[in-house]
Amino acid sequence: MLSPIFETRFKKDIKRLQKRGKDMDKLKIVIERLLENKPLEKNIRIML
């Protein structure tokens, strides 16, 4: 399993999306799959 390194810009982007009331579940799923080295589905779209 990989370990994430969240840069300052990414943290600020996440905070902004949360303030806008966006659903963070899709993003969490993608991040978890990437950390576990599992392939993403071809049709996955994250429209935040």
Beta strands, then each sheet from edge to edge (+ up, - down):
end
